[in-house]
Amino acid sequence: MHHPTWWSRAVFYQIYPRSFADSNGDGVGDLDGITARMDYLAALGVQALWLNPVMVSPMADHGYDVSDPRDIDPLFGDLAALDGLVAAAHDRGIRVTMDLVPNHVSSAHPWFVEALADPSRRDRFIFRDGTGADGASPPNNWVSIFGGPAWTRVPDGQWYLHLFDSAQPDLNWEHPEVFADIEATLRFWLDRGVDGFRIDVAHGMAKPADLPDMDLTENRLLRNKADDPRFDDDAVHDIHRFIRRVLDDYPDAVTVGEIWVHGNEQFAKYLRPDELHLGFNFQLVQADFAADAVRTAIDNSLAAAALAGAPPTWTLSNHDVVREVSRYGDGAVGLARARAMALVTLALPGSVFVYNGAELGLPNVDLPDEVLQDPVWERSGRSERGRDGCRVPIPWSGSHPPYGFAATADTWLPMPAGWESLTVQAQSGDPSSTLELYRRAIELRSARTEFSGDGVEWIGPQTFRRTGGLMCVVNTGDAPLPLPAGEVLLASGPLADGALPPDTAAWVV
């Protein structure tokens, strides 16, 4: 293991800013809204925040198309609002990390505008001549992760690469100006007091020089095949080493990479001592609620991190995937299983990321077609609904939309009826609520010595023990499960005559 650092066992809280809290009544969450709710985050007990992108952007992909990486988009506020947020968080002992988007920029970025006007300035992107008669076909067969081709033709006949939306042209990471610009961005935010970055598509950036054709049999969102030439090119590690050299000038700053690769050896490469500090391993996100699937995901994730001597990183959801309540079956069953898996996750060594709303037990929302905004919807020919269902705003109070999220019911995505029991107000102080379960679990995780140590030992198909002594039992079966001897520290639901009911987890010491 590396020497202990704050992020090696922190609970991070992921904030999707447009959906967290709206301070100015426009129906879109913003930075001042987050600052106004900082006491809520402190009471939850989290040690760090991760903010999804708030830089200047035309919002073709809700901020992941950045046109100015060193300023705040007016939709969310300004630099003073960001400074105020960081100060309010730091006053409460909470760190703040931001999203970094190094694979691509917005088509409105000054570099790309210049590239369209002057072909001699296209070397900061990946432009190529087409194939076939008059170059009318794309340079290769690559497809966009969001659907459709990964190439768009410009009026003079050349094509540019975009692994995501056409409004997100990929950068050419063989160009020195790209390195210089990312360093300027890193230092700009770190010098303002930001504590690190979540790096978007950390397995991207580098592309093979010959741009070979890809296998077209699998292209689901961020589920690329092992031999996909679009991702995990070995040169990407030089980029991470460069980023790490900058971060090393800020010893308490952290990087956590979004890494979708195949095999523990490939994953571990990103966590070498001179690359990323942390890496998202999405095994638990993809695991069914079944004993063997959960154990396999945990063992796999621990093994991958151990190969690099890095702390493991855990999450059950984020802004790109179906919320865990819905993934585990929706309704009472889905909620019970999500609560159980929250205890499983928070019992594990390493760092944990909680997506805003998970602590309230929010489900995915089945939104009507006409309100969908994710570019996946249109680019897939309206065959994939995209990710909007997990991005609906947070309910704070009251009995009907917008539940205290905003002063207007016309929120950027509509909030459903029937969420009055899920609001922060309704759940606060109710010992049976999901919010209080999270608060208590995070408090215990942070304070008790039983959560110490990096080792996990399985003492049954559904029970593991931490080195420090904590036992976590999860019942994925259909009959009550006997609990091991000891004190029940916390359970995700009521016990049944001292036994653990189905779809329930407990901590025992």
ABEGO torsion letter per residue (X at the ends): XBBBBAAAABBBBBBBAAAABBAAGAGBBBAAAAAAAAAAAAAAGBABBBBBBABBBAGAAGGABBABAABBBAAAEBAAAAAAAAAAAAAAGBBBBBBBBAABBBAABAAAAAAAABAAAAAABBBBBBBEBGGABBABABBBAAEEBABBBBAAGBBBBBABBAABBBBBAABAAAAAAAAAAAAAAAAAGBAEBBBBGAABGBBBAAGBBBBAABABBGABBAABAABGBAAAAAAAAAAAAAAAABAABBBBBBBBBBEAAAAAAAABAABBABBBBAAAAABBBBAAAAAAAAAAAAAAAAAAGBBBBBBABBAABBBAAAAAGEEAAAAAAAAAAAAAAAABBEBBBBBBGAAAGBBBBBBBAAABABAAAAAAGGABAEAAAAABBBBABEABOAGGABABABBABBBBBGAAAABAAAABGBAABAAAAAAAAAAAAAABAAABEABBBBAEAABBBBAAGBBBBBBABABBBBBBBEBBABBABBBBGGBBBBGBBBBBX
